Structure formats: C-alpha cells, structure tokens
C-alpha cells in the first residue's frame, strides 16, 4: 500500500480527533495475517492511533476492517 495514502488516512484520523479509532481497533482483532508488515515499520512518518505500537502484533494484512467491510458492503451492493 502506498505510504502517501496511509499518511492521508492518518491526517483524516487526526482531523476527526480519533472518533472512529475505538471502533476500528475492535474490528481489527479479527484480522488474518498474510505477512504484510505494519505501516509504521515500513515508514516512520506513519504514526498509529492509541497504543497500537504496543498492542498490534504480527502482520497487518488483510485488516479486520477489510475482512468485515467486504461481506457487509458486498452484500449490500448485491441486494
């Protein structure tokens, strides 16, 4: 994933004062690993929300966001 896109998302998260962070962190517990390193390991400009550096273990892809949003929005699109 392009670092510039991740930085864009980081700025969005900061602009809404982390309002969605607790929800996204809860969903991310359902992530399955395919060996994609976490963004802050790849580039120091990416700063994770909250205490993710301490609590996020393993790899980051696909994220819980992806594995949850795909069936929900995919199902809505088909209906």
VMD Tcl script that builds the backbone (N, CA, C; Angstrom):
set m [mol new atoms 237]
animate dup $m
set s [atomselect $m all]
$s set {name element resname resid chain x y z} {
  {N N UNK 1 A 0.852 -1.176 0.000}
  {CA C UNK 1 A 0.000 0.000 0.000}
  {C C UNK 1 A 0.893 1.233 0.000}
  {N N UNK 2 A 0.509 2.212 -0.740}
  {CA C UNK 2 A 1.293 3.429 -0.855}
  {C C UNK 2 A 1.302 4.200 0.463}
  {N N UNK 3 A 2.485 4.576 0.901}
  {CA C UNK 3 A 2.641 5.302 2.165}
  {C C UNK 3 A 1.891 6.631 2.135}
  {N N UNK 4 A 1.859 7.294 0.994}
  {CA C UNK 4 A 1.151 8.586 0.912}
  {C C UNK 4 A -0.340 8.416 1.246}
  {N N UNK 5 A -0.937 7.314 0.799}
  {CA C UNK 5 A -2.344 7.045 1.120}
  {C C UNK 5 A -2.518 6.817 2.622}
  {N N UNK 6 A -1.583 6.083 3.224}
  {CA C UNK 6 A -1.646 5.863 4.666}
  {C C UNK 6 A -1.487 7.168 5.436}
  {N N UNK 7 A -0.627 8.034 4.957}
  {CA C UNK 7 A -0.469 9.342 5.601}
  {C C UNK 7 A -1.740 10.173 5.458}
  {N N UNK 8 A -2.427 10.065 4.303}
  {CA C UNK 8 A -3.703 10.742 4.115}
  {C C UNK 8 A -4.714 10.253 5.146}
  {N N UNK 9 A -4.806 8.928 5.321}
  {CA C UNK 9 A -5.734 8.366 6.305}
  {C C UNK 9 A -5.367 8.798 7.720}
  {N N UNK 10 A -4.079 8.870 7.996}
  {CA C UNK 10 A -3.630 9.324 9.306}
  {C C UNK 10 A -4.069 10.762 9.563}
  {N N UNK 11 A -3.927 11.627 8.577}
  {CA C UNK 11 A -4.363 13.015 8.731}
  {C C UNK 11 A -5.869 13.107 8.922}
  {N N UNK 12 A -6.629 12.256 8.214}
  {CA C UNK 12 A -8.084 12.224 8.394}
  {C C UNK 12 A -8.430 11.804 9.820}
  {N N UNK 13 A -7.765 10.743 10.301}
  {CA C UNK 13 A -7.998 10.274 11.670}
  {C C UNK 13 A -7.727 11.392 12.669}
  {N N UNK 14 A -6.641 12.114 12.466}
  {CA C UNK 14 A -6.304 13.208 13.372}
  {C C UNK 14 A -7.301 14.353 13.276}
  {N N UNK 15 A -7.830 14.601 12.085}
  {CA C UNK 15 A -8.758 15.720 11.909}
  {C C UNK 15 A -10.108 15.474 12.576}
  {N N UNK 16 A -10.469 14.207 12.787}
  {CA C UNK 16 A -11.735 13.918 13.468}
  {C C UNK 16 A -11.484 13.497 14.921}
  {N N UNK 17 A -10.318 13.824 15.411}
  {CA C UNK 17 A -9.938 13.569 16.809}
  {C C UNK 17 A -10.117 12.119 17.225}
  {N N UNK 18 A -9.704 11.210 16.352}
  {CA C UNK 18 A -9.736 9.773 16.646}
  {C C UNK 18 A -11.135 9.246 16.978}
  {N N UNK 19 A -12.176 9.888 16.467}
  {CA C UNK 19 A -13.551 9.486 16.789}
  {C C UNK 19 A -13.860 8.043 16.390}
  {N N UNK 20 A -13.284 7.543 15.316}
  {CA C UNK 20 A -13.563 6.182 14.861}
  {C C UNK 20 A -12.545 5.157 15.347}
  {N N UNK 21 A -11.507 5.611 16.025}
  {CA C UNK 21 A -10.416 4.720 16.415}
  {C C UNK 21 A -10.873 3.545 17.285}
  {N N UNK 22 A -11.663 3.736 18.336}
  {CA C UNK 22 A -12.066 2.575 19.148}
  {C C UNK 22 A -12.822 1.519 18.335}
  {N N UNK 23 A -13.695 1.955 17.458}
  {CA C UNK 23 A -14.438 1.027 16.606}
  {C C UNK 23 A -13.505 0.253 15.692}
  {N N UNK 24 A -12.598 0.956 15.017}
  {CA C UNK 24 A -11.672 0.305 14.099}
  {C C UNK 24 A -10.706 -0.631 14.829}
  {N N UNK 25 A -10.283 -0.256 16.033}
  {CA C UNK 25 A -9.401 -1.139 16.799}
  {C C UNK 25 A -10.128 -2.421 17.187}
  {N N UNK 26 A -11.398 -2.312 17.565}
  {CA C UNK 26 A -12.179 -3.500 17.935}
  {C C UNK 26 A -12.329 -4.440 16.746}
  {N N UNK 27 A -12.607 -3.888 15.575}
  {CA C UNK 27 A -12.775 -4.713 14.382}
  {C C UNK 27 A -11.462 -5.369 13.977}
  {N N UNK 28 A -10.351 -4.686 14.197}
  {CA C UNK 28 A -9.061 -5.208 13.740}
  {C C UNK 28 A -8.626 -6.466 14.473}
  {N N UNK 29 A -9.286 -6.828 15.575}
  {CA C UNK 29 A -8.942 -8.067 16.261}
  {C C UNK 29 A -9.280 -9.301 15.432}
  {N N UNK 30 A -10.075 -9.120 14.378}
  {CA C UNK 30 A -10.466 -10.238 13.528}
  {C C UNK 30 A -9.557 -10.394 12.306}
  {N N UNK 31 A -8.432 -9.705 12.277}
  {CA C UNK 31 A -7.541 -9.721 11.111}
  {C C UNK 31 A -6.876 -11.086 10.921}
  {N N UNK 32 A -6.632 -11.420 9.687}
  {CA C UNK 32 A -5.915 -12.637 9.319}
  {C C UNK 32 A -4.598 -12.207 8.672}
  {N N UNK 33 A -3.493 -12.873 9.020}
  {CA C UNK 33 A -2.171 -12.435 8.548}
  {C C UNK 33 A -1.787 -13.031 7.208}
  {N N UNK 34 A -1.239 -12.199 6.317}
  {CA C UNK 34 A -0.620 -12.672 5.074}
  {C C UNK 34 A 0.774 -12.058 4.942}
  {N N UNK 35 A 1.373 -11.745 6.042}
  {CA C UNK 35 A 2.762 -11.286 6.110}
  {C C UNK 35 A 3.020 -9.906 5.511}
  {N N UNK 36 A 2.109 -8.986 5.647}
  {CA C UNK 36 A 2.349 -7.595 5.257}
  {C C UNK 36 A 2.724 -6.833 6.525}
  {N N UNK 37 A 3.895 -6.235 6.516}
  {CA C UNK 37 A 4.347 -5.518 7.699}
  {C C UNK 37 A 3.448 -4.333 8.025}
  {N N UNK 38 A 3.381 -4.016 9.281}
  {CA C UNK 38 A 2.588 -2.863 9.726}
  {C C UNK 38 A 3.198 -1.595 9.139}
  {N N UNK 39 A 2.353 -0.609 8.819}
  {CA C UNK 39 A 2.832 0.599 8.127}
  {C C UNK 39 A 3.929 1.346 8.876}
  {N N UNK 40 A 3.838 1.436 10.194}
  {CA C UNK 40 A 4.847 2.195 10.942}
  {C C UNK 40 A 6.188 1.491 10.980}
  {N N UNK 41 A 6.230 0.214 10.624}
  {CA C UNK 41 A 7.501 -0.492 10.494}
  {C C UNK 41 A 8.156 -0.117 9.167}
  {N N UNK 42 A 7.315 0.101 8.143}
  {CA C UNK 42 A 7.828 0.438 6.817}
  {C C UNK 42 A 8.238 1.895 6.682}
  {N N UNK 43 A 7.573 2.803 7.429}
  {CA C UNK 43 A 7.866 4.231 7.287}
  {C C UNK 43 A 7.579 4.927 8.615}
  {N N UNK 44 A 8.563 5.603 9.174}
  {CA C UNK 44 A 8.424 6.229 10.490}
  {C C UNK 44 A 7.463 7.413 10.494}
  {N N UNK 45 A 7.066 7.911 9.316}
  {CA C UNK 45 A 6.107 9.017 9.273}
  {C C UNK 45 A 4.696 8.568 9.642}
  {N N UNK 46 A 4.421 7.279 9.530}
  {CA C UNK 46 A 3.102 6.747 9.866}
  {C C UNK 46 A 3.073 6.498 11.366}
  {N N UNK 47 A 2.159 7.194 12.045}
  {CA C UNK 47 A 2.024 7.074 13.489}
  {C C UNK 47 A 0.687 6.415 13.804}
  {N N UNK 48 A 0.682 5.234 14.428}
  {CA C UNK 48 A -0.570 4.550 14.711}
  {C C UNK 48 A -1.356 5.240 15.820}
  {N N UNK 49 A -2.646 4.958 15.834}
  {CA C UNK 49 A -3.519 5.531 16.856}
  {C C UNK 49 A -3.325 4.815 18.190}
  {N N UNK 50 A -3.559 5.553 19.253}
  {CA C UNK 50 A -3.539 4.962 20.583}
  {C C UNK 50 A -2.257 4.235 20.910}
  {N N UNK 51 A -2.437 3.061 21.524}
  {CA C UNK 51 A -1.274 2.268 21.917}
  {C C UNK 51 A -1.039 1.097 20.960}
  {N N UNK 52 A -1.374 1.296 19.686}
  {CA C UNK 52 A -1.255 0.226 18.693}
  {C C UNK 52 A 0.170 -0.290 18.551}
  {N N UNK 53 A 1.163 0.558 18.753}
  {CA C UNK 53 A 2.546 0.081 18.632}
  {C C UNK 53 A 2.804 -1.014 19.665}
  {N N UNK 54 A 2.212 -0.882 20.847}
  {CA C UNK 54 A 2.409 -1.879 21.895}
  {C C UNK 54 A 1.505 -3.096 21.710}
  {N N UNK 55 A 0.271 -2.862 21.247}
  {CA C UNK 55 A -0.712 -3.949 21.229}
  {C C UNK 55 A -0.855 -4.664 19.892}
  {N N UNK 56 A -0.514 -4.013 18.789}
  {CA C UNK 56 A -0.642 -4.645 17.473}
  {C C UNK 56 A 0.525 -5.589 17.255}
  {N N UNK 57 A 0.213 -6.850 17.140}
  {CA C UNK 57 A 1.270 -7.840 16.953}
  {C C UNK 57 A 1.135 -8.466 15.581}
  {N N UNK 58 A 2.169 -9.088 15.130}
  {CA C UNK 58 A 2.126 -9.772 13.848}
  {C C UNK 58 A 2.092 -8.816 12.676}
  {N N UNK 59 A 1.458 -9.271 11.608}
  {CA C UNK 59 A 1.378 -8.510 10.370}
  {C C UNK 59 A 0.049 -7.777 10.282}
  {N N UNK 60 A -0.140 -6.987 9.201}
  {CA C UNK 60 A -1.317 -6.123 9.144}
  {C C UNK 60 A -2.295 -6.375 8.011}
  {N N UNK 61 A -2.077 -7.383 7.158}
  {CA C UNK 61 A -2.987 -7.535 6.024}
  {C C UNK 61 A -3.464 -8.968 5.905}
  {N N UNK 62 A -4.735 -9.221 5.607}
  {CA C UNK 62 A -5.785 -8.210 5.485}
  {C C UNK 62 A -6.219 -7.740 6.864}
  {N N UNK 63 A -6.608 -6.508 6.948}
  {CA C UNK 63 A -7.003 -5.952 8.230}
  {C C UNK 63 A -8.393 -6.432 8.612}
  {N N UNK 64 A -8.704 -6.276 9.859}
  {CA C UNK 64 A -10.054 -6.580 10.317}
  {C C UNK 64 A -11.073 -5.711 9.617}
  {N N UNK 65 A -10.643 -4.486 9.275}
  {CA C UNK 65 A -11.543 -3.576 8.564}
  {C C UNK 65 A -11.957 -4.193 7.229}
  {N N UNK 66 A -10.984 -4.753 6.535}
  {CA C UNK 66 A -11.242 -5.345 5.225}
  {C C UNK 66 A -12.101 -6.591 5.340}
  {N N UNK 67 A -11.758 -7.458 6.268}
  {CA C UNK 67 A -12.488 -8.715 6.386}
  {C C UNK 67 A -13.909 -8.522 6.893}
  {N N UNK 68 A -14.189 -7.411 7.543}
  {CA C UNK 68 A -15.548 -7.118 7.988}
  {C C UNK 68 A -16.313 -6.319 6.946}
  {N N UNK 69 A -15.675 -5.315 6.372}
  {CA C UNK 69 A -16.371 -4.439 5.420}
  {C C UNK 69 A -16.726 -5.144 4.120}
  {N N UNK 70 A -15.887 -6.056 3.669}
  {CA C UNK 70 A -16.142 -6.723 2.395}
  {C C UNK 70 A -17.466 -7.480 2.388}
  {N N UNK 71 A -17.741 -8.351 3.356}
  {CA C UNK 71 A -19.038 -9.034 3.307}
  {C C UNK 71 A -20.234 -8.105 3.554}
  {N N UNK 72 A -20.044 -7.112 4.424}
  {CA C UNK 72 A -21.162 -6.213 4.710}
  {C C UNK 72 A -21.514 -5.381 3.479}
  {N N UNK 73 A -20.535 -4.654 2.959}
  {CA C UNK 73 A -20.820 -3.775 1.818}
  {C C UNK 73 A -20.994 -4.559 0.516}
  {N N UNK 74 A -20.313 -5.689 0.422}
  {CA C UNK 74 A -20.521 -6.540 -0.751}
  {C C UNK 74 A -21.943 -7.087 -0.778}
  {N N UNK 75 A -22.438 -7.502 0.384}
  {CA C UNK 75 A -23.813 -7.976 0.475}
  {C C UNK 75 A -24.822 -6.885 0.184}
  {N N UNK 76 A -24.548 -5.680 0.690}
  {CA C UNK 76 A -25.444 -4.548 0.398}
  {C C UNK 76 A -25.458 -4.208 -1.078}
  {N N UNK 77 A -24.313 -4.311 -1.717}
  {CA C UNK 77 A -24.225 -3.991 -3.140}
  {C C UNK 77 A -25.019 -4.993 -3.988}
  {N N UNK 78 A -25.051 -6.236 -3.530}
  {CA C UNK 78 A -25.776 -7.265 -4.284}
  {C C UNK 78 A -27.287 -7.209 -4.065}
  {N N UNK 79 A -27.709 -6.589 -2.988}
  {CA C UNK 79 A -29.160 -6.557 -2.703}
  {C C UNK 79 A -29.878 -5.419 -3.378}
}
mol reanalyze $m
mol bondsrecalc $m
mol representation Tube
mol addrep $m
